[in-house]
């Protein structure tokens, strides 16, 4: 079984731009993108999304060329912005699983973003109020961003699993697949690969 991280491939595609600013790694991607209030954010958000679309298209083409291959694809949270054509291909070729965070887990994600930012495509959801700090804007707007994405994630997914259920599992592919098969059995859902 092969595992591919879209984050890693996007970072590779951005490597030259990152290196020009002295950035590297996923944290470097976040630093390169900057906060949504920075002057370069909108342009870099668009560049990131363009590379994400290109990455997903390439991975799906590789998979279409070798349909017997077993693949675990770790997409980004912004995969839902890749466009309907790519998302339809993704859903047709693979079993898509949405790992749903509880409200408490969302709060943890906000805290992690503030202390250790990762790349986030805000797509206009970051709306600062007059006199509000960027941290306060994140704390206020991040739950709205996630809530607006939830519907799209659920529509794309063949199955939704709560993140909490994963904590109770052994960290093996077999345990995850067992949980997924149980979810399909309970909800009589069929999936592809």
Secondary structure, 3 states (H helix, E strand, C coil): CEEEEHHHHHHHHHHHHHHHCCCCHHHHHHHHHCCCCCCCHHHHHHHHHHHHHHHHHHHHHHHHHCCCCCEEEECCHHHHHCCHHHHHHHHHHCCCEEEECCHHHHHHHHHHHHHCCCCCCCCCCCCCCCCCCHHHHHHHHHHHHHHHHHHHHHHHCCEEEEHHHHHCCCCCHHHHHHHHHHHHHHHCCCCCC
